[in-house]
Amino acid sequence: MPTTPQDTPRRKDARRNQQTLLDAAAAVFVVSGVDAPVREIAARAGVGTGTVYRHFPTRADLVIAVYRHQVDTCAQAGPTLLASAPTPYAALAQWTDLFVDFLVTKHGLATAMQSDSTCYGTLHTYFLDHLLPVCTDLLAAAAASGEIAPGLDAYQLLRGIGNLCAGAEKDTRYDARLLVSLLVAGLRRTEAQPR
């Protein structure tokens, strides 16, 4: 069906509303988990609960959309950081900070995913398909610049970061971001190391 000029602003509005809802839901999930009341998400987004349900008829639809949105945001940040950061290593360090934010925002998602495996089953594949290539490119660029050793595996790094972040929300004395920054700092070559 062809679009009319009137359809375009309405579609842009709908996309903007959906984006606002996804950002609001992600922020609420950090604090309250994925079982947060829809009215809390709607209030944060500045919309009515009907708007949330119009975009995401079920909680599973909302959780999946937030997860995919965060994966996409993290994936899109990689090339942007490589183009704008002072060095490839700096881009890698900044990107791992975003990845940690993503992992922290997943608070409660693991439990939700166990409740209906058919609904959430493809999310892990989506995660790997979108984030592994970005991490691989960042590692390759940092290795090509001589800032880190070549041959580091993106899967191993993402898995290590994930392990450092696991359970962090349950222990206020544990700072996953600090440990991840130490891990990433450990990748950096010193001047004395040969290329």
ROVODREN-612759 format. One record per atom (N, C-alpha, C): x, y, z; residue in one letter. Coordinates in steps of 0.02 Angstrom, whole numbers, padded with zeros to 5 digits, always signed. Atoms other than C-alpha are relative to their C-alpha. Layout:
XYZa ...
//
This chain:
+00042-00059+00000m +00000+00000+00000m +00045+00062+00000m -00042-00059+00003p +00077+00167-00051p -00013+00047+00058p +00008-00047-00056t +00108+00295+00084t -00017+00069-00026t +00016-00069+00017t +00036+00468+00079t +00042+00046+00042t -00040-00047-00040p +00124+00624+00142p -00025+00005+00072p +00028-00004-00068q +00006+00622+00294q +00025-00058+00043q -00021+00058-00038d +00066+00448+00345d +00070+00009+00031d -00069-00005-00022t +00248+00497+00364t +00007+00032+00069t -00007-00028-00068p +00233+00616+00515p -00029-00046+00054p +00031+00045-00049r +00117+00492+00602r +00046-00059+00015r -00046+00056-00010r +00241+00351+00575r +00061+00023+00039r -00057-00026-00037k +00385+00459+00637k -00019+00009+00073k +00025-00008-00069d +00281+00501+00791d -00004-00067+00035d +00006+00066-00029a +00246+00317+00821a +00069-00029+00016a -00068+00024-00013r +00431+00273+00804r +00032+00037+00059r -00027-00040-00055r +00478+00415+00921r -00031-00023+00066r +00033+00025-00060n +00348+00356+01048n +00027-00068+00021n -00026+00067-00015q +00411+00178+01035q +00071+00006+00029q -00068-00010-00025q +00591+00237+01059q -00001+00026+00072q +00006-00027-00067t +00540+00338+01212t -00022-00054+00049t +00023+00055-00043l +00448+00187+01283l +00056-00050+00014l -00055+00048-00009l +00598+00073+01256l +00053+00028+00048l -00049-00032-00045d +00716+00197+01341d -00027+00002+00072d +00031-00003-00066a +00594+00219+01486a -00003-00070+00032a +00004+00068-00027a +00568+00031+01506a +00069-00024+00021a -00068+00021-00018a +00756+00000+01505a +00020+00031+00066a -00018-00034-00062a +00780+00130+01642a -00038-00028+00060a +00041+00028-00054v +00638+00059+01747v +00023-00071+00016v -00023+00069-00013f +00703-00119+01725f +00063+00000+00043f -00061-00003-00041v +00870-00066+01801v -00018+00005+00074v +00019-00012-00070v +00783-00010+01960v -00047-00053+00026v +00054+00043-00025s +00632-00124+01971s -00003-00069-00031s +00002+00065+00034g +00670-00272+01858g -00053-00002-00053g +00046+00006+00057v +00568-00335+01711v -00072-00010+00022v +00069+00007-00025d +00415-00362+01822d -00029+00066+00023d +00024-00067-00021a +00396-00174+01852a -00069+00012-00029a +00067-00016+00025p +00218-00111+01836p +00003+00042-00064p +00003-00037+00063v +00173-00047+01663v -00013+00074+00013v +00014-00071-00014r +00108+00114+01742r +00065+00038+00018r -00064-00031-00016e +00286+00148+01806e +00038+00017-00064e -00033-00011+00064i +00355+00131+01630i -00035+00057-00038i +00039-00052+00034a +00215+00238+01558a +00014+00069+00031a -00013-00064-00034a +00244+00374+01689a +00069+00026-00019a -00068-00021+00017r +00430+00378+01652r +00004+00025-00072r +00000-00020+00071a +00394+00392+01465a -00045+00060-00013a +00046-00057+00008g +00262+00526+01494g -00059-00016-00044g +00058+00021+00040v +00123+00426+01411v -00048-00039+00044v +00048+00042-00036g -00031+00330+01465g +00016-00073-00008g -00013+00073+00005t -00030+00143+01496t -00028-00028-00065t +00028+00023+00063g -00139+00122+01341g +00051+00004-00057g -00052-00008+00052t +00005+00186+01234t +00051-00056+00005t -00047+00055-00009v +00121+00056+01309v -00029-00064-00031v +00032+00061+00025y -00003-00084+01271y -00013+00002-00075y +00010-00006+00072r -00035-00017+01096r +00064-00020-00037r -00064+00018+00031h +00150-00036+01055h +00023-00070+00019h -00023+00065-00026f +00182-00191+01162f -00058-00034+00037f +00059+00030-00030p +00026-00295+01193p +00013-00044+00061p -00016+00042-00057t +00114-00413+01315t +00066+00022+00031t -00064-00015-00034r +00255-00396+01441r +00058-00032-00039r -00053+00033+00039a +00355-00521+01338a +00018+00041-00061a -00014-00043+00057d +00338-00407+01186d +00045+00058+00021d -00038-00057-00025l +00406-00262+01289l +00071-00021+00019l -00066+00024-00022v +00550-00362+01366v +00043-00015-00061v -00037+00017+00061i +00603-00429+01196i +00021+00063-00038i -00015-00062+00036a +00593-00256+01117a +00054+00040+00035a -00052-00036-00038v +00697-00177+01257v +00067-00035-00011v -00062+00038+00008y +00827-00315+01243y +00030+00013-00069y -00024-00010+00068r +00839-00299+01054r +00023+00072-00011r -00018-00070+00006h +00843-00109+01065h +00069+00013+00032h -00064-00009-00034q +00988-00116+01188q +00057-00034-00038q -00051+00034+00041v +01083-00242+01081v +00016+00043-00061v -00010-00042+00059d +01057-00131+00928d +00039+00063+00017d -00035-00061-00021t +01113+00025+01022t +00073-00014+00013t -00069+00019-00016c +01269-00062+01085c +00038-00017-00064c -00032+00019+00063a +01306-00133+00912a +00015+00062-00042a -00010-00061+00040q +01285+00036+00826q +00054+00045+00029q -00050-00043-00032a +01399+00120+00951a +00072-00019-00019a -00068+00022+00017g +01551+00016+00899g +00032+00040-00056g -00030-00037+00055p +01583+00094+00728p +00004+00076+00015p +00000-00071-00017t +01538+00267+00795t +00059+00016+00045t -00056-00011-00045l +01665+00251+00935l +00067-00008-00036l -00062+00009+00038l +01799+00186+00817l +00016+00063-00042l -00011-00060+00041a +01773+00340+00709a +00015+00062+00041a -00005-00062-00039s +01769+00466+00851s +00050-00002+00058s -00045+00005-00057a +01880+00400+00992a +00071+00016-00022a -00069-00018+00019p +02062+00457+00998p +00041-00060-00024p -00036+00060+00021t +02125+00277+00978t -00048-00059-00002t +00043+00060-00001p +02051+00106+00940p -00007-00030+00070p +00005+00026-00068y +02093+00052+01118y -00050+00041+00041y +00048-00043-00035a +01996+00202+01186a -00071-00017-00022a +00066+00021+00025a +01849+00151+01075a -00021-00066+00033a +00015+00064-00032l +01859-00026+01144l -00019+00009+00073l +00014-00012-00071a +01863+00036+01324a -00069+00033+00009a +00065-00034-00004q +01714+00152+01295q -00057-00048-00017q +00051+00047+00020w +01618+00015+01207w -00013-00052+00055w +00011+00048-00054t +01646-00108+01350t -00039+00032+00057t +00042-00034-00050d +01573+00023+01468d -00074-00004-00021d +00069+00005+00024l +01416+00026+01359l -00026-00072+00007l +00020+00070-00006f +01414-00164+01359f -00017-00017+00072f +00015+00011-00071v +01421-00166+01549v -00068+00032+00017v +00066-00032-00011d +01275-00042+01552d -00056-00045-00026d +00049+00046+00029f +01180-00161+01438f -00012-00060+00046f +00007+00059-00043l +01215-00309+01552l -00036+00017+00065l +00033-00021-00062v +01161-00213+01707v -00074+00011-00012v +00070-00015+00016t +01000-00159+01621t -00040-00064-00012t +00035+00064+00010k +00959-00343+01588k -00027-00027+00066k +00023+00022-00066h +00916-00355+01775h -00069-00032-00003h +00064+00035-00001g +00779-00485+01791g -00016-00035-00065g +00016+00030+00064l +00784-00537+01609l +00010-00075+00000l -00013+00072-00001a +00860-00707+01643a -00059-00039+00028a +00058+00033-00030t +00715-00754+01755t -00059+00001-00047t +00055-00006+00047a +00589-00689+01630a +00009-00047-00059a -00013+00043+00057m +00672-00786+01490m -00014-00073+00016m +00013+00069-00019q +00654-00948+01587q -00074-00016+00002q +00071+00011-00008s +00467-00923+01603s -00034-00023-00065s +00030+00019+00064d +00431-00948+01417d +00055-00006-00053d -00059+00008+00043s +00577-01019+01319s -00016+00010-00074s +00015-00009+00071t +00485-01016+01152t -00002+00074-00018t +00006-00072+00013c +00457-00829+01169c +00068+00034-00001c -00063-00034-00008y +00634-00783+01220y +00059-00037-00031y -00054+00043+00023g +00735-00920+01137g +00048+00030-00050g -00043-00027+00052t +00804-00818+00993t +00042+00060+00024t -00035-00059-00022l +00870-00675+01100l +00075-00010+00007l -00072+00012-00007h +01038-00755+01138h +00034+00000-00068h -00027+00001+00068t +01067-00787+00953t +00004+00071-00028t +00002-00070+00022y +01017-00606+00916y +00059+00038+00031y -00055-00031-00037f +01141-00548+01048f +00067-00016-00033f -00064+00021+00029l +01285-00650+00975l +00008+00026-00071l -00004-00021+00070d +01244-00608+00794d +00015+00074-00007d -00008-00072+00005h +01245-00421+00829h +00061+00027+00038h -00053-00028-00041l +01377-00396+00964l +00069-00031-00013l -00064+00031+00013l +01512-00522+00920l +00039+00033-00057l -00038-00032+00055p +01556-00441+00752p +00027+00069+00020p -00022-00067-00021v +01566-00268+00833v +00061-00006+00046v -00056+00010-00046c +01680-00329+00973c +00061-00026-00039c -00054+00026+00041t +01784-00424+00845t +00035+00058-00038t -00028-00058+00036d +01807-00263+00743d +00040+00045+00046d -00035-00043-00049l +01855-00163+00898l +00067-00031+00021l -00062+00034-00018l +01983-00293+00951l +00050+00001-00057l -00045+00000+00059a +02054-00304+00774a +00032+00069-00010a -00026-00068+00009a +02072-00115+00763a +00052+00017+00053a -00047-00013-00055a +02157-00104+00933a +00064-00042-00010a -00059+00042+00013a +02273-00248+00885a +00041+00029-00059a -00035-00029+00058a +02314-00168+00716a +00038+00063+00018a -00035-00061-00022s +02363-00008+00806s +00056-00016+00048s -00053+00021-00046g +02478-00108+00920g -00016+00012+00073g +00018-00016-00069e +02381-00060+01077e -00015-00062+00042e +00013+00064-00034i +02332-00240+01120i +00032-00055-00041i -00028+00057+00036a +02400-00410+01073a -00051-00025-00051a +00046+00028+00049p +02327-00486+00915p -00027-00068+00023p +00027+00067-00011g +02219-00642+00918g -00048-00007+00058g +00048+00006-00055l +02104-00600+01063l -00069-00017-00029l +00065+00024+00023d +01935-00685+01044d -00057+00041+00030d +00056-00043-00023a +01780-00574+01054a -00048-00039+00045a +00046+00039-00042y +01672-00714+01123y +00028-00008+00071y -00031+00009-00066q +01796-00746+01264q -00005+00065+00041q +00003-00064-00035l +01801-00560+01307l -00071+00015+00024l +00070-00014-00019l +01611-00540+01306l -00022-00047+00055l +00018+00049-00052r +01591-00698+01408r +00032+00019+00067r -00034-00021-00061g +01721-00638+01534g -00033+00060+00032g +00034-00059-00026i +01636-00470+01551i -00067-00020+00030i +00064+00024-00026g +01469-00557+01572g +00007-00035+00067g -00012+00034-00064n +01540-00666+01710n +00016+00049+00055n -00016-00050-00051l +01610-00514+01800l -00062+00040+00021l +00061-00038-00015c +01438-00431+01791c -00054-00042+00033c +00053+00044-00026a +01337-00583+01846a -00010+00011+00075a +00018-00008-00070g +01247-00552+02009g +00019+00065+00032g -00023-00063-00028a +01318-00377+02030a -00056+00040+00033a +00055-00039-00027e +01146-00304+02064e -00021-00023+00070e +00019+00027-00065k +01128-00414+02219k +00049+00018+00055k -00052-00015-00050d +01286-00352+02306d +00023+00072-00009d -00016-00071+00006t +01304-00166+02335t +00074+00015+00010t -00072-00010-00010r +01487-00187+02385r +00041-00021-00061r -00035+00025+00059y +01531-00266+02218y -00007+00049-00057y -00001-00048+00055d +01580-00148+02076d +00023-00035-00064d -00016+00036+00061a +01572-00244+01913a +00035+00045-00050a -00031-00046+00048r +01617-00089+01812r +00075+00008+00014r -00070-00007-00018l +01781-00071+01908l +00039-00062-00024l -00035+00061+00020l +01828-00253+01877l +00006-00007-00075l -00004+00002+00073v +01785-00242+01693v +00052+00049-00025v -00051-00049+00021s +01891-00085+01677s +00070-00027+00012s -00066+00031-00012l +02036-00180+01756l +00015-00054-00052l -00008+00051+00052l +02008-00324+01633l +00022+00033-00066l -00015-00034+00063v +02009-00205+01485v +00069+00034+00003v -00067-00030-00009a +02162-00112+01554a +00054-00053-00008a -00048+00055+00006g +02249-00281+01563g +00013-00022-00072g -00010+00017+00071l +02227-00302+01375l +00052+00045-00033l -00044-00050+00031r +02332-00149+01340r +00073-00019+00006r -00072+00013+00001r +02512-00172+01291r +00037+00059+00033r -00045-00053-00025t +02647-00077+01382t +00052+00014-00053t -00052-00019+00049e +02786+00009+01288e +00053-00054-00008e -00054+00049+00002a +02908-00131+01332a -00018-00063-00037a +00020+00062+00032q +02805-00269+01255q +00010+00004-00076q -00010-00001+00073p +02851-00319+01077p -00067-00008-00036p +00061+00007+00040r +02720-00312+00941r -00003-00067-00028r 
//
